[in-house]
Amino acid sequence: MDPREEFQDRRVSPIEDLEQVQIGDHPHQTTSLGTALPNEERRKIIKILKDNADLFAWKPSDMPGIDEG
């Protein structure tokens, strides 16, 4: 039984299509961006994300204090 089920109908959905963008060195290091972004804005956001990809927690070992159990 998933406790999130009762909230499923209240979840917010994106108003536009999303595109997966790889921001890290590995194929699984992605994030989603809206496809309606102007090209220049999209380019700037991707650059910022790539420049700071080392700040993201990609796996439990990237989060000090979290039990990898």
N, C-alpha and C positions, 0 to 999 in steps of 0.2 A: 504494500500500500504506500503510495507516494503522497506525502503531505502537501505537495505542490499542486496536486490535481484540482483541489477546490478553487484555486486561483487561476487556473488555466484560461478561463474565459475573460479574465481581467488583465491579462498580460498585454503590454503595449507592443504593437508591431511596427516595423519600419514603414514609412510612407513611400519609400522608393526602393528599387532593387538595390541589392548589395553586391559588392565585388570583393573577393578575397585577394588580399595583397600580402605578399611575402615581405616581411620587414627584417627578419633575422637571417642568419647564415644557413639555416636548415629549413627544409620544405614545410615542416610543421609550425614554424614560427610565423604565423599569419595573423592578420586582423581584417575586419570588414570595413569598407568605406562605401558610402552612398554613391551611386552611379550618376546622380544629378549634379555633383560638384563641378564647378567650372574647372577647366584643365589646369590653370595656373594655381588655383587654390589646392586642388588635388595634389599637384606636384610638390607644393610647399609642405603639406601635411605628411606626405610619404617621406620626404626628406627628414623632417623632424622625427618621425617615428623610427626611421632607419638609424639616424644619428644617436638615438637613445634606446635602441633595441636591447642593450645590456641592462636596462633598468626593469625590464619585464620579467616576471617569474614564469618561466616556461615549463618548469617541473618542480616537484616538491622540494628538491634539494636546493633550489634557488631561493627558498624562503626560510631564512634562519629561524629556528624555534618551532618549526612545523614538523611533527612526527611523520616520517615517511612510511610508517607502519606497514 
